Amino acid sequence: MNECIDSLLAQTVPAFEIILVDDGSSDESGQICEKYALKDSRVKVIYKRNGGVSSARNAGIDAASGEYLIFVDSDDCADRQLLEYYYEHLEGGGMPVCRIREVTEMEFTNELQQAGPTERPYSLSRFMEFFCAGHVNSPCNKIYCLDILRHHHIYFPEGMSLGEDMIFNLNYLRYAPRNYYVSSKDLYYYRQGSQESLSGCFRMDLFDLQLYMFQQLRLFLEDMNVWNNENKRLYFQLFWNRLYLTLKIYKDRQRTVRSPEMQEKICAVLRDPVWTKVWTECRMGKIITGKMRIKKMHVDLLRLSGGK
């Protein structure tokens, strides 16, 4: 936590406030927050009952008083010129997005590497390219206009513990600038293993959550009038691979936890008509790769064997 707060206080842009949300911690987090608040007037501390990360971020939204807002997780660090990058690129009317770097130890640079040809522009019309590049889901690589959040009552869904970040960002991107610019250098650092990934988690409702999230993604594309051929192709290709990854997670779990409930869940997943629908769309879009064919053969064999 100390590294995180220190990296924010070291920003090259001096005028900002830091809101530390102590979400009912049982360790020394509250004392650390209080120490920084006493030392620097830019630091404000909020104490609340434990409600999870979405509840904590929502409390930060309500407490913020500036024009813009960013989110930083307590295990992570920001490059000292993160805010400088955001402010410089806000003037262009687009939405600046920073690159995130996964590290084992915090790495910082002393000089700003000026954005060159590697800075990547994206547009709403090719949204799935932006999405597949991994720039949409995280709330820690973007800067948010507080007026948009409050005017449209955009908050993190507190009833979800997976996919809530994506839902929040899709809701925000409905009203944000439609051109996105990704930094040419890493400006946000997160510790390896500090955040959940789909491949590293298990929950019985994981398949249902995947269906829900892809439903919401499609609704976003349709509502924004960008449900075009290119976005469809990438959408269904990603959808198929995520379905297969989810099935693999269930099968991996089954090897260690053998139970009738697990077997029944896998059979229900394999019976779901979404497999046929998504595969048909992939075939019509001519986006089936060799690896996808192998995965399809595996799914068909599991169906024949009753998921065993």
C-alpha positions in Angstrom: 0.0 0.0 0.0 2.8 2.4 0.8 4.3 2.0 -2.6 1.0 2.7 -4.2 0.3 5.9 -2.3 3.9 7.1 -2.8 3.6 6.6 -6.5 0.5 8.8 -6.6 2.0 11.5 -4.4 5.0 11.6 -6.8 2.9 12.5 -9.8 4.4 15.3 -12.0 1.0 17.1 -12.0 0.6 18.6 -8.5 -3.1 19.5 -8.3 -5.1 16.5 -7.5 -6.7 14.7 -4.5 -6.2 11.2 -3.4 -9.2 9.4 -1.9 -8.2 6.3 0.2 -11.1 4.0 0.9 -10.6 1.7 3.9 -13.1 -1.0 3.1 -13.4 -2.4 6.6 -9.8 -3.7 6.7 -8.7 -5.8 9.7 -5.0 -5.1 9.2 -3.0 -1.8 9.5 -4.4 -0.3 6.4 -6.5 2.3 8.3 -3.4 3.4 10.2 -1.4 3.7 7.0 -4.1 5.8 5.4 -4.4 8.1 8.4 -0.6 8.6 8.4 -0.7 9.9 4.8 -3.7 12.0 5.4 -1.9 13.8 8.3 1.2 14.3 6.2 -0.3 15.5 3.0 -3.5 17.7 2.6 -4.2 16.1 -0.8 -5.0 12.8 0.9 -8.6 12.1 2.1 -9.6 8.9 3.9 -13.0 7.2 3.8 -13.8 4.5 6.4 -16.6 2.1 5.6 -17.9 -1.4 6.3 -16.5 -4.1 4.2 -18.5 -4.3 1.0 -16.0 -5.5 -1.6 -14.0 -3.7 -4.3 -17.0 -2.4 -6.2 -18.5 -0.9 -3.1 -15.2 0.7 -2.3 -14.9 2.2 -5.8 -18.4 3.5 -5.7 -17.7 5.2 -2.4 -14.7 6.9 -4.1 -17.0 8.1 -7.0 -19.4 9.6 -4.5 -16.6 11.3 -2.5 -14.7 12.7 -5.5 -14.8 16.5 -6.0 -12.6 17.0 -9.1 -13.4 17.0 -12.8 -11.8 13.7 -13.6 -11.3 10.4 -11.7 -8.9 7.4 -11.9 -8.9 4.2 -10.0 -5.7 2.6 -8.5 -5.7 -0.7 -6.6 -3.8 -0.7 -3.4 -1.4 -3.5 -4.5 -0.4 -1.6 -7.7 1.6 1.5 -8.6 1.3 4.3 -11.1 4.1 5.7 -13.2 4.9 9.2 -11.9 3.7 10.7 -15.2 0.4 8.9 -15.5 -1.7 12.0 -14.8 0.5 14.1 -17.1 -0.2 11.7 -20.0 -4.0 11.8 -19.3 -4.2 15.6 -19.1 -2.1 16.1 -22.2 -4.3 13.8 -24.3 -7.7 15.0 -22.9 -7.2 18.2 -24.8 -7.4 16.3 -28.1 -11.1 15.3 -27.4 -10.4 11.6 -27.4 -10.3 9.1 -24.5 -6.7 8.4 -23.3 -6.0 4.8 -22.1 -2.7 3.8 -20.5 -0.8 0.5 -21.0 -0.7 -1.8 -18.0 2.4 -3.8 -17.2 2.4 -6.9 -15.1 5.5 -6.9 -12.8 6.9 -8.8 -9.9 8.7 -5.7 -8.5 7.7 -2.1 -9.1 9.6 -0.5 -12.0 9.6 3.2 -12.6 11.3 5.5 -15.1 12.6 9.0 -14.5 11.9 10.4 -17.9 8.6 10.5 -19.9 9.0 8.6 -23.2 7.2 10.8 -25.6 4.4 9.1 -27.5 5.7 8.1 -30.9 4.4 5.9 -33.8 3.7 3.1 -31.3 0.9 5.0 -29.7 -2.2 3.2 -30.9 -5.4 4.9 -31.9 -8.7 3.0 -31.9 -12.2 4.0 -32.8 -15.7 2.9 -31.8 -16.4 1.5 -35.3 -13.6 -1.1 -34.6 -14.5 -1.6 -30.9 -13.8 -5.3 -30.8 -10.3 -4.8 -31.9 -9.9 -2.4 -28.9 -11.6 -4.9 -26.7 -9.6 -8.0 -27.8 -6.4 -6.0 -27.2 -7.3 -6.0 -23.5 -7.9 -2.3 -23.1 -11.6 -2.3 -22.1 -12.1 -4.4 -18.9 -9.8 -2.8 -16.5 -10.9 0.4 -14.7 -7.3 1.2 -13.8 -6.1 2.2 -17.3 -8.6 5.0 -18.0 -9.5 8.4 -16.8 -13.2 9.1 -16.2 -15.2 12.3 -16.5 -17.0 12.7 -13.1 -19.9 14.6 -14.7 -20.6 11.6 -17.0 -20.5 9.1 -14.1 -22.9 11.2 -12.0 -25.2 12.4 -14.7 -25.9 8.9 -16.0 -25.7 7.3 -12.5 -22.9 4.9 -13.6 -21.6 2.8 -10.7 -19.9 -0.6 -10.4 -22.5 -3.4 -9.9 -22.0 -4.5 -6.3 -23.9 -7.8 -6.8 -21.2 -9.1 -9.1 -17.8 -10.4 -8.2 -16.6 -11.2 -11.7 -17.1 -9.1 -14.8 -18.3 -6.0 -12.9 -15.4 -3.9 -14.3 -16.4 -4.7 -17.9 -20.1 -3.8 -17.2 -19.0 -0.5 -15.6 -16.8 0.4 -18.5 -19.3 -0.5 -21.2 -21.8 1.7 -19.4 -19.3 4.6 -19.3 -18.2 4.2 -22.9 -21.7 4.8 -24.1 -21.2 8.4 -23.2 -17.4 8.8 -23.5 -15.5 10.1 -26.6 -15.6 7.6 -29.4 -11.9 7.7 -30.2 -9.4 6.0 -27.9 -5.6 6.4 -27.6 -3.4 3.9 -25.9 -0.1 5.1 -24.4 3.1 4.1 -26.1 4.7 3.2 -22.8 3.6 1.4 -19.6 2.1 3.8 -17.1 0.4 1.5 -14.7 2.0 -1.4 -12.9 0.2 -4.3 -11.2 1.7 -7.1 -9.2 1.5 -10.6 -10.7 -1.2 -12.6 -9.0 -2.8 -9.6 -7.3 -5.9 -9.7 -9.6 -8.1 -12.6 -10.6 -8.0 -13.8 -14.2 -10.6 -16.1 -15.9 -8.1 -18.9 -16.3 -7.1 -18.9 -12.7 -10.5 -18.9 -11.0 -13.4 -21.3 -10.5 -17.0 -20.8 -9.6 -20.1 -22.9 -10.4 -21.8 -20.0 -12.2 -18.8 -19.1 -14.4 -20.5 -20.3 -17.6 -23.6 -18.3 -16.9 -21.5 -15.2 -16.2 -19.8 -15.7 -19.5 -23.1 -15.8 -21.3 -24.3 -12.7 -19.5 -21.1 -10.7 -20.2 -21.1 -11.5 -23.9 -24.8 -10.6 -24.0 -24.0 -7.2 -22.5 -21.1 -6.7 -24.9 -23.4 -7.5 -27.9 -26.0 -5.1 -26.6 -23.4 -2.4 -26.3 -22.3 -2.9 -29.9 -25.8 -2.9 -31.2 -26.9 0.2 -29.1 -23.8 2.1 -30.4 -24.6 1.1 -34.0 -21.3 -0.7 -34.5 -22.6 -4.3 -34.8 -20.8 -4.4 -38.2 -19.1 -7.3 -39.9 -15.6 -6.8 -38.5 -16.9 -6.4 -34.9 -19.1 -9.5 -35.4 -16.2 -11.6 -36.6 -14.0 -10.7 -33.6 -16.9 -11.0 -31.2 -17.9 -14.6 -32.1 -14.3 -15.8 -32.4 -13.6 -14.5 -28.9 -16.9 -15.9 -27.6 -16.1 -19.4 -28.8 -12.6 -19.3 -27.2 -14.0 -18.0 -24.0 -16.7 -20.8 -24.0 -14.0 -23.4 -24.4 -11.8 -21.9 -21.7 -14.7 -21.9 -19.3 -15.4 -25.6 -20.1 -11.7 -26.4 -19.5 -11.9 -24.7 -16.1 -14.8 -26.9 -15.2 -13.0 -30.0 -16.4 -9.8 -29.1 -14.5 -11.9 -28.7 -11.4 -13.5 -32.0 -11.9 -10.1 -33.7 -11.7 -9.7 -32.6 -8.1 -13.3 -32.4 -7.0 -15.3 -35.4 -8.2 -19.0 -34.9 -7.3 -22.4 -35.5 -9.0 -23.0 -31.7 -8.9 -19.8 -31.0 -10.9 -20.7 -33.8 -13.4 -24.2 -32.4 -13.8 -22.9 -28.9 -14.3 -20.5 -30.0 -17.1 -23.3 -31.9 -18.8 -25.6 -28.8 -18.6 -22.8 -26.6 -20.1 -22.3 -29.1 -23.0 -26.0 -29.2 -23.7 -26.4 -25.5 -24.0 -27.4 -24.4 -27.5 -25.0 -21.5 -27.4 -22.2 -23.8 -28.7 -24.0 -24.4 -31.9 -25.1 -20.8 -32.3 -21.6 -19.4 -31.8 -19.9 -22.0 -34.0 -22.4 -21.4 -36.8 -21.6 -17.6 -36.6 -17.8 -18.4 -36.7 -18.3 -20.6 -39.7 -20.4 -18.0 -41.6 -17.8 -15.4 -40.8 -15.0 -17.6 -42.0 -13.0 -17.1 -38.9 -12.4 -20.7 -37.8 -8.7 -21.4 -37.1 -7.0 -24.8 -36.8 -6.9 -24.5 -33.1 -10.6 -23.7 -33.0 -11.3 -26.9 -35.0 -9.3 -29.0 -32.5 -11.3 -27.4 -29.6 -14.6 -28.1 -31.5 -13.6 -31.8 -31.8 -12.8 -31.9 -28.1 -16.2 -30.5 -27.3 -18.0 -33.0 -29.6 -16.1 -35.9 -27.9 -17.1 -34.7 -24.5 -20.7 -34.5 -25.6 -20.6 -38.1 -26.8 -19.0 -39.3 -23.6 -21.5 -37.5 -21.4 -18.9 -34.9 -20.2 -16.5 -37.6 -18.9 
